[in-house]
Amino acid sequence: MSGRSLPLPVLIGSLSSESENETWKIFGLFDQIVVRPRDHGQAGMPVLPRLPVINVQRITLQRAEVFLALFLCIGFLLPLPANTQTNTMSQNQKPPVPAEWLTHAEKTDYRETPSYAETIEYSKRLDQASPLIKFQTFGKSGQGRDLPLLIATEGETFTPEAARRAGKAVILIQACIHAGEPDGKDAGLALLRDIAITKTQPGLLKNLLVLFIPIYNTDGHERVSPYNRINQNGPAEMGWRTTSTYQNLNRDYMKADTPETRAWLSLWNRWKPDLFIDCHVTDGADYQYNITYQHEHHEGVAPGVLAWEERVIDQRVAPETEAAGNIVSWYLEFIDNRDLTKGIRDFNGTPRFSTGYTPIRNRPGILIETHMLKPYRPRVIGTYDFLRFTLAEVSRDPESLLTAVREADQKTLAAGRTYDPARRFPIDFELTDEPTPYKLKALEYHTGTSDISGAPYVMFGTKPVDMTVPMYKTFRVKTAVTRPLYYIVPVQWPDVIEVLRAHGLTLQTTQEPIAIDIESYRFVDVKWAGGPFEGRLMPSFKAELVHERRTFPAGSVIVPLAQESAKVVMNLLEPEAPDSLVHWGFFNATFEQKEYAENYILEKLAREMLASNPGLRAEYEKKLSSDASFASNPRARLEFFYRRSPYWDQQMNLYPVGRIITRLAL
């Protein structure tokens, strides 16, 4: 057998003695898996890359071991009868599933993921076969595909009103926002099957309702190719990251440019879920973990919501998922993939991301990221396990979740009723340089210098290596502002008002012009990105607070902060928030100069201003002597006077939105 390449899966039992534990090595055509000793809690975890053929070295077996290996090989290769049942969906063993209810991934031994049509067909079958599940759609994609939704609950509580009356927690689980990452789709379909059909996951719906989006990015899902995810180990073909208009839906939660996001926001506003889970696949370095997860944990998260996430997700769900045979970690972004000892820098998901958006709605947002280099099977099963344990924990104690989100909403509502200039609201965060030791389950690796790129590069092996590295995950507030009582948006900015409405915010439209004292901002040091991001040209700037009286036309909208979604309001309308509508380019026209002066006109104006204003002359001469760039730029020298004259456009770089800090009689 030594050196031979075998074209069929081979199962060889190798009995060894390591602390009196038996180790079984299973080599498969598509998934090579090392089943480690039971006490490691890592059974079934893949540590070898997927290969088309396998080289198996000669192993000397005792006679009894040969017969055992032969028996297992025959059993492994024999076709199953048409009506048989097979074990699925566990890193360990679990009850069987009828063949007719196997998901497409299971039928193909996790080599394939189903198409959009196959996913819809399976979802409708679940609806038809069980009173616990209903199939619906919640909108259309850019190309006109229905956006699918499965609702799972007990007791016919299939509406938001019925679920609330029954005291049920509502959990929204989302898959395929990046359609090349289908793990959550196949895990979610199998989990709903096991809840409603095989009933091998009983009791999960007792105190909750599940909204499951199997494919969110439906258009990207159907751009199918084996070459869409170069970093990812399976399935054989997968969808594309973005929509048909090349929008990344996981950057669109605030600006809401796409029909998919508008439909999602409508779904959210109708159901107001208590918990959100988004299923993804990583990029980045190689390591032992098959599943990682994350939730925001800075000062912008309501304290009660964060405490619930730490108590339930960190302390219960993650350990339970690991005990089921997975290797679980907090989400990992390495400072340098070529040198893991430099440590891990935590991820700050601003509200453009799904799990950064839900915290500003006062809801826990859980990010699941399976590891792209692991074969598809353990990735899907790891997601399945994380989801089922989350549902179990919420169903066991729904009131703690409901209390956390209810209190967060009440505190947000109360804070918006009063204005306190000393009270600051955080809108942006940054990592500190405070490290925390982290025990990393890595893989051996070494670096070399590439003869192709000429740069250092990393090569990962398969041998497990445990190391302790610094993790930087402590955030501090970078930017904070006072909370006004209201914002007012002029009627002539309809795109802005439309986005506010899409988020389900409480608005009041003025019926006549209103003159009012406001705070606003003037932008200085404006710079432009070198190219578009998500189809938009994003400016950077500094914002200086101004106080003035403005008249707003009839049809302008007043946005009160005394509403549960006040954090959304502030993150949209405070310019320095990282995902504000100013940063996303909704007000770009205000940065443009619209009138220009001829040089010969400015020459005359400059002489008149110098002659009549000694202070201006001193300022000009100082700048001339201290700024060589200014001194060598004739147009800039003339612009110096233009900008200080009454002819200069005072509304350029002025924020059109007003902050109102006095109470209105609305």
N, C-alpha and C positions, 0 to 999 in steps of 0.2 A: 504493500500500500504506500510505502514511502515515496514521496515526490509525485504521486499520481493526482491528476485533476479529475474529480468525480462530477459528472453532469447531473446527478440526482442528489437530493438531500440524503445525508447519511447520519444516523444516530448511533453514537458509540457511548456506552457506559464505561466510565473509567473510575474504578473504585480506588480511592486514595485515603490516606489517614492523615488528617490535619486536626489535631486536638479531638480525635475520635469523631470527626464530622465526615460525612460522605459528600464528595463533590461530583456532580454530574455535568458533563460537557455536552451540549447539544449544538451541532453545527447544521445550519439550514441554508438552502439555496438563496433565499432572499433576506432572512434575518438570522445572523449568527448570534447566539445568545449564550452567555456563560451563566449557569445557575450556580450561585455561590452557596457556601454553607448556610443552613437555615438560620443560624443565630446571627447572621449578618443583617437580616431583614432586607435583603436585596435580591431575592430570588427572581430570576427572569430578566434581570437587567442586562441590556446589550453592552458589550464592551469592544466588539470587533466591528469594523466597517463592513457594509454590504458589498458582496463580491459576486460576480456571475458564476464562478466555480470555486471549489474549496480544495486546498491542499491539506491532506490529513496525514500526519506522521504515523509511523507504525507504533502501535500500542500493544504490548504483550498482555494477554488476558489469561486468566485461569479458565479451565474448561466450563465451569458453571457460569462465569461471566460472559463467555462467548455465546452460550445458549440464551442467556438473558438479553444480550445485545441483539442477537438475531431475532428473537421473539418481538422485541420492541420495534426493530426496523420494519418487520413485516406488518405489524399493527399500524405503524405510522404511514406506510405507503399504500395500504389497501384502501380502495374507494369506499366511501360511506354509502349505505343504502339510501334510497330516495327519501324515505320518511324518518330517517334517523334524527337524533339530537346530538348536538356537539357542545362542548364546554367553550365558553367565550368570555371576554371582557373581564379578565382578572390577571394581575401579575401572579397571583396564586390560583387556586382552583375555585370554581363556583358552580351553581346548578346549571343544567343544560338548557339550551334554547332550541325550540322546534326549528327545523330546517327552513320552513316557509317564513320564519320571522328573523332569519339572519339578515343583518344589514349587508349592503354591498361590500363594505370593507371586510366584514367577517367572511363572507362567501369567497373572497379572493385572497384570504389569508393576509389581509392588510396590504396587499400590493396596489389596490386601487381605491379610489374614493368615488362615490356616485356623481353622476351629472346632475344638472339642475332638474331635468325632467324626472330622473330616477328618485331624486330627493323628494320632489313634490309628490310623486306616486306613493312612496313609502309613508310620507306624512299623512296623506289622505287615507291610507289603509289603517293607520293607527286611529284616526278619527272614526272610521267606520266600524272598527272592531272593539272599541272601548268607550264607555260612557265617561271616562275620566279625561278624555282628550278631545279638543276641537281644533280643526285646521281653519285658519283664516289668512287673509292678506292685509297688509297695512299701508300699502302705497305702491307706486310704480317706480322702476328704475329709469335712467335716462333713455334707454332703448325700449322701454315699455314693458319690461318683465314685471310680474307681480312679485312683491316682497313678501315671503312666506312667514307665517307666525303660527306656532303651536301653543295652545293654552292647555295646561294640565292642572286639574284640581279635583277634589272630592266634593260631593254634595251639591252639584249643579251651580256652583258659584262662579260662573263664567263671565261675569261683568265686574267692573271696578266697584260698583255699588254693592253687589252681592258679596264680594270678597271682603269689603270693609265691614259690612254688617255682621259677617261671620267672624270677624276678628282675625282674618288671615293675613300673613305677611305676603307681599308680592315680590317675587324675585324675577328679574329680567336677565336671561342668559343669552349671549350673543356670540355667533360664530361667523367666520368667513367675512369679517370686515376687510381683511386682506385675504382675498379668495385663494391665494396660493398656500394658505395656512389652514387646511380644512380639518384639523384635529378635533376641534370643538363640535363641528357638525356631526362627525361619525360617533363621537362620544355621547353627545346629547341625544341622538336618535336611539342609540342602544340603551341609554338610561331610561328614556321615556318608555321604550319597549319593555324593559324589565320592571318598571313601575306598573304599567297598565296591562301588559299581555302575559308575560311569564310570572309576574308578581313575585319575583325574587328580591325585589327591593320594596318591601311593604312598609307602609306607614309614613313614607316621605312626604306625602301630600296632605297629611292629617290637618296640619295647621298652616298651610301655605298654598299659594298659587304660583305656578311657574309659567312665565312667558318665555318661549324659546324661539329665537330667530336662527334657523339652521344655516341660512345663506343671506347675509346682509348685502354684500356687494355682488348682486346677481349677474350683472354684466361682466364684471371681471372674472367671475366664476366660470363663465363660458368661453373665455379666451384661454383655451386649454392647450397645454404643451408640456412635454417632459423637460423643457429647458427654461421654465419660468423662475425656478428657484435654485440657482447654482450651488448655494450653500446647504441645501436641504436634502436629507436622505429619505426620499419617498413622500407620498405615493408615486406611482410610475408617471402619472401626469397630474397636473394641478392647474388651478386658475391663475389669474394675474392680480397683482397687488392693488391696482387702481381701478377706477370706474372707466366707462367707455369715453369719458371726456378727460381722462388722465388726472382725475382728482383722487387724492388719498383721503378716504372717508375718515380716517383716524387723525386728520388734521382739520376737519371741517365742522367740529361741534359748535364753535362759536360763530364763525362767519356764515355757516349754513348756505353755502353756494349751490349745493347739489339737491336734486329732488329726493334722493335717498335720505339725506340729513333732515330735510323738511318733514319727510314722512316719519322718521325716527322721533323727532321732537314732538310731533303730533301724538304719536303713540305714548311717549313718556308723559306728556301733559294730560292725557286721558287717564292713564293708569297710575301715575305717580308711584313707581316701584319703590320698595323699601331697601332693596339690595340689587346691585348690578354686577355682573361678571362678564368679562370680555376674554375670549379665548384666542391665543396667538401662538406663534412659533418664533423662537429667538433667531438672532444672528450672533456673531461674536466667537469667543474662544471655545475650545473643547474642554469638557470636564465630565465627572461621573454622573451628575444629576440628569434625570430624564424630565423633570418638571420643576419649574421655578414659578414664583408668584410675587406680587407686589401690591401695595396700596399706598396712597399718599399719606404722609404722616407729619406734615408741617403744621404751623399755626393756623393755616387757612382751613383746616379740617375741624369741624365742630368737635369739641372735647369728648362729648358722649359717644359720638360716632366713632372716633378714633379708639376710644377705650373698648368699644364693642369689637372692632376689628382686631385689636390686639388680644383680647380675651378669647374670642371665638375662632378667628381665622389663624392667628399666630400660635395660640396655645392649644388648640384642639384640632382644627381641620388639618393643618399641615402635619402634625405628628401622626394623626390617624391615617393620612394618605401615605406617609412613609411606612407605617406599620403594615400597610396592605401590600408592601413589596416594591414601593417606589423609592427613589432617592430624591429628596425634596430640598430646595434651597430658596432663600430670598433671591429675587431677580438680580442677575450679575452683569454689570458693565465694568469691564476691566480698564484700568488706566492705560495699560499697555499689554496687548495680547501676547507680546513676545517676552514679557517679563511679568509673570503673575504676582511676583513678590511685591511689586509696586502697589498692589492693592486694588480695591473695588470702589468705584465712585457711584453712589446711588443715583437713581433716575428721578428727576423732578418733572412730573407730568403736568404741564400747564393745561388750562381748560380747553385747548384745541384737541386734546386727547380725550378719549371716552372716559377713562378712569381718573382724569383730571377735571372733567366736566361734572361728573356726578357728585363730587364733594361740595361744589358750589351750589348744588341742589340739596345739600344736607343729607346725602345718601352715601353709604359705603360703596366704593368702586374697587373691585378686585380684578387684577390683571393676572391671567394665567399665561405663562410662556413656557411651552415645552421646548426641549433642546433639539435643534434642527438636525444634528448629526446622529441622533438616535434613530433607529428604524421606526417605521410608522406605528407598528403595533404597540410598543411600550409608551409611545407618545399619546396615542389615543386612550389607552387604558389608564395612564396616569391622569389625563384630563377627566375621564369617567370617574375615577376614584375621588379626585378633588371635588368634583361637582356633587357626587352622592353624599360625601361626608358633610359638605356645606348644607345641603338640603336637610340632612338628618339633624344637624345641630340647630338649624333655624326651626324646624318642625318640633323639636323637643322643647324649645324655649322661644317661641315667637315674640313674647311680650318684651323681652329685653331689647330686641331689635326695634320693635314698634315704639317703645318708650324712648330709645336713643334718638330716632329720627323725629319723633313728635316734639321732644324737648328742643331739639336743634331748630326746628321750624318756629316754635314759639319764641325762642330767644332772638332769632333773626327778625321776626315780626315786631317784637317789642323794641329792639334796638333802632328800628327805622322810624319809630314814633317821636323820637326826641333828637335834638341836635346838641352835641357837646363838642366844642372845638378842641378839647383836650383828648378826646377819644379817637384813636387812630385805627383804621381798618387796613390789614395787610393785603397787598395785591400782588406782590412778587417775592420770591424766596431764592436763597442761594445756599449752597453747601458751605459748611465751616471746614476748617482744617483739623477738626477734632476726630482722631481715628478711634475705631472700636476693633479689638482683635476678632477676627472671624476665622473659624475652622473650616477651611476649604477642602472639599473632596475633589482634587484635581486629577489630571492624568499626566504621566511623564511627558516632558517636552524638551526640545532643544532648539537652538537657533543656529542659523548659518547665513552666509552671505550669498545671495542669489547671483548666478552667472547670467541670468536673464534680465532682472530689473536692476541689479547692482546694489540692491538694498538688503538689509537684514530681514529675514523672514523666519517664521516659527513652524516647526514640525511637531505635531502631537503624536504620541504613542498610545498604547492601550493599557499600560500598567498603572493601576491606581496609586496615587500619591496623595497623602494627607499633609496639608501645610497650614500654618496660621499666617494670615495676611491682614493688613489694615483695611478696614471698611469705613468709608466716609459716608455717613447717612444722617448726620445731624444738620438740620436746616435752621437758618436764621432769616428774619424778615429783611428783605432788601429794600422794599419800597412800601410805604404805608401812607394813607391819606385820611383826612377827616371824612365822615359820612354825612352828606347833605340830607335834607328832608326830601328833596325831589331833584330830578333832572328835567330839563325842557329841551326838546329837539324841534328845530324849525321845520315847518311843513315842506320846505323845498328840498329836504333830504329824504325822499320816499324810500330809497333802498335801505337806509338805516332803520326807518320806522318799520319796514317790512320784516327785517331781521328781529327786531324787538317783539313783534307780534308772533313770529315763528317760535320764539322761545316761550310763548305763553305768558308773557308778562302783563301785569295790570297797567293799563294806559288810560289816560283821559285826554280827549281831543278838545282843544279850545274852540269855542264857537265864534269868537271875535278876537281882534288883535289885543295883545296884553303887553303893557309896559311894566317892567319889573327890574328890581335890583338883583343882580346875580354875581356869582363867581364864575370865572372861566379860566382859560389858559391861553398864553401866547407861546408859540413854539419857536425855539431858537436852536442853533447848531444842527440844522436839518441836514441829514445825509441820506443817500439813496443806495439801496443794495445794487450789486453789480448785475443782477438778473432777477427774473421772476421766481417766486416760490409759491407753489400751489396756484399758479395762474395769476398771482397778484404781485405788484411791486410794493415792497414793504419799506416805509421810511423809518429812520431812527431820528431821535430828537431829544431835546430837553424841554420840559414844560414849566413855564413860569406862571404862577397864579396871578390873576388880574381881577379887579372888582369894578363893575360898571353897570350902567342901566341900559337895558336893551328893550327893543320892541319886537315881539314875536308875532307873526301873522296868524290869522285865524286858520285853524287846521293843524297847528303845531300840537305836539303831544307832550303831556306832563307825565313823568314816570315816578310814582311815589316809592320811597324806600320802605314804607310800612307794608311789605309783602314778603311771603315766604321765599320768593326767588330774588331777594334784594342783592345777594352775592353775585348772581348772574348779571343784574343790572350794572353793578359797579365794575365788574370785570369787562363788560362791554363798553361802558361809557367813560371810565376813567382812562385817559389817554396812555398813561404809563403802565397800565396793566399789560402783561406780555401778549395777550390775545385780544386787546381792545380793538374796536372797529377802526380807530385811527391807525394802529399798527398794521391792520389788515388792508389798509389802502382805501377805505370807504370815503375818506375826506382828502384824498390826494390833490384835488383841484385847488384846495385852499393854500397849498404850498407854492403855487405858480404865480409868477409875476405877469400881470395882464396889460400893464401900460409901461411904456418906455420913453425915455427922454433923449433927445438928440444931444450930442456932445457940445455943439456950439451954444445950445440953450443953457446947458448946465454950466458952461464956462461963465456966462453972464450971471447966472444965479449964484454961483460960488463966490464971485467977487463981491456981490451985494451982501451976502451973508457974512463974509469975513469982515467987511467994512463996518457992519452994524452990530456985530456980536463978538466982543473981545474974548469971552469965555470959549466960544466955538473955535476962534482962531488958535487959542492955546491948546485946545484938545486936538485940533488938526495937526499942528506943528509937532506935538508930542508923538502922535501916531506916526507921522512922517519920519521922525528920527529914530523911533524904536522898532518899526516894523519894515524890514527891507523888502519883503514881498509886496506890501502895500505901496511902498515908495516907488517900486519899479512897475506898477500896474496903473497906467493912465486912467482906465475906466473905473477902477476901484476908487481912485482919488476923487473922481467926479461923483461916483455913487455915494461917497461919504456925505456929500452935501444934499444930494437928492433924497436920501433916507431920512435926513433931519429937516426936510422942508415940508410944508403943508401939502405938497403935491404927492407925497408918497402914500401908497395905498395902506391905510391903517388896518384893513381887514385881512390883508395877506398874512398868513401864518397865525391867524386868530381862530381858536376853536369855536365852531358855530353853536355847540351845545352849552347850555347854561346849568350851573349848580345853584339851587335855591335853598337857602338856609333859614328862611323865615316861613312860618306856617301859612298856608293858603286856605281860603274858604272854598273848598272844592265841593 
